[in-house]
Amino acid sequence: MSILETIPRLQERIKNELSGCNPQVWTECPLDDYIRCLDRYPPLARWSYVSRDVLQYGNKIRGMAGEEGLGLYHQALLLALIARASEQLPAKNFPADIPSLYEEHFGRIVRGIEQKSHGPGFYVPPRCCKDLTICTFRAVPAGMQLLYPFRLPRAPFLKPPLRRIVSWIRFVGRFGGLGPFYEMHTHSDDTRGLLEFTRAGAARMYRRAAAMLRRNASFKGLIGGSWINDPALESISPRLAAVATIATDNGARLFCLGPCNAHGIEDATQFSHERRQLYQEGKYTPMEYFLVWPRKELLSWAEKQDLPIAP
Ligand SMILES: CC(C)(COP(=O)(O)OP(=O)(O)OC[C@H]1O[C@@H](n2cnc3c(N)ncnc32)[C@H](O)[C@@H]1OP(=O)(O)O)[C@@H](O)C(=O)NCCC(=O)NCCS
């Protein structure tokens, strides 16, 4: 059964479950009103951005149906958005295999709802924000990661030393402004994406990013901050380091933002015995590096990759 055939059945199930919390929710908080609020989001916004309208709407639903009801409401919302996005997708004129990556994500989200795979809180912002951005086309799925239209961050670079501030202002000046760029973000619920953290998977994503840049002439390049960009990984985790070195060997620039916070340390050490041990022995400190791959350099790398993108 296709996802478009599955959606009405799931919507019916959720409607009944949410009516058990409070039947008034459907009449007082119509999905269409919520969707109109999402459609008013600014074109450049963080993946976790929640507008005041949406916050108020969510609070109203929570007040009427509780946390469980809010989670059910968001499941119905995601399904309605997927039904709409599936119709809109062919006319969006995305490059090459981006539409099929959208369809994979839609399938993953629908299966998660159908199989009740996720625990309490999963369908409440900020937990469900990345899925909402996919279903409203604010995120572009590119395989290994999602791409978000965004701008260069200011705060991390405007801290002393003065040398760093001056070098950053010069760098930004070269671009004629802070954006827009495509910003890379990992989606930890996207198992297929996580398996793409290899040299080949990263190359596939960078070529998709290049294709997006070609379609969008005003975009200045690709950006992203992560512990994965740390050059120290070249000796500790060479397989994973290739994700960043493809870019840095081909014109991307790295800016060290300092040691990772507790969340970044957890990300960097949880799946690797080697990194965890080195961290515990004080021989590895996860560091946050911000990568900027300017448009010209990324497109010039992409032009040299003449093989078709493997599925
Ligand atoms: C980002 C992430 C997906 C990369 O995962 P990964 O592909 O497993 O890469 P890692 O280098 O961390 O691999 C983990 C372990 O599996 C091993 N491994 C990975 N692929 C392997 C393969 N094909 N064959 C054998 N071993 C392999 C690695 O050697 C490593 O173990 P070790 O360091 O003790 O030797 C993963 O670290 C993650 O999910 N982190 C949390 C989320 C996160 O960091 N998000 C932000 C990213 S920007």
The ligand as a Gaussian input file, in Angstrom:
#p B3LYP/6-31G(d) Opt

LIG

0 1
 C       27.982000      10.913000      13.154000
 C       27.923000       9.408000      13.227000
 C       26.695000       8.922000      12.440000
 C       29.160000       8.795000      12.597000
 O       29.088000       7.452000      12.884000
 P       29.982000       6.253000      12.343000
 O       29.829000       6.077000      10.895000
 O       29.603000       5.116000      13.151000
 O       31.471000       6.690000      12.535000
 P       32.345000       6.410000      13.753000
 O       33.694000       6.745000      13.326000
 O       31.807000       7.120000      14.926000
 O       32.200000       4.835000      13.934000
 C       31.888000       4.273000      15.182000
 C       32.665000       2.998000      15.378000
 O       32.283000       2.028000      14.414000
 C       33.413000       1.606000      13.667000
 N       33.050000       1.470000      12.268000
 C       32.338000       2.346000      11.562000
 N       32.196000       1.886000      10.306000
 C       32.835000       0.715000      10.238000
 C       33.041000      -0.236000       9.231000
 N       32.561000      -0.076000       7.992000
 N       33.727000      -1.350000       9.511000
 C       34.229000      -1.532000      10.744000
 N       34.063000      -0.662000      11.746000
 C       33.378000       0.455000      11.499000
 C       34.446000       2.690000      13.824000
 O       35.756000       2.175000      13.698000
 C       34.145000       3.223000      15.195000
 O       34.758000       2.487000      16.219000
 P       36.191000       2.925000      16.836000
 O       36.282000       4.408000      16.743000
 O       36.168000       2.414000      18.223000
 O       37.216000       2.267000      15.972000
 C       27.821000       8.900000      14.692000
 O       29.013000       9.189000      15.359000
 C       26.637000       9.522000      15.417000
 O       25.493000       9.161000      15.167000
 N       26.932000      10.418000      16.391000
 C       25.903000      11.051000      17.192000
 C       25.166000      12.127000      16.430000
 C       26.079000      13.257000      16.012000
 O       27.232000      13.332000      16.273000
 N       25.487000      14.203000      15.339000
 C       26.187000      15.350000      14.846000
 C       26.918000      15.005000      13.597000
 S       27.297000      16.461000      12.697000

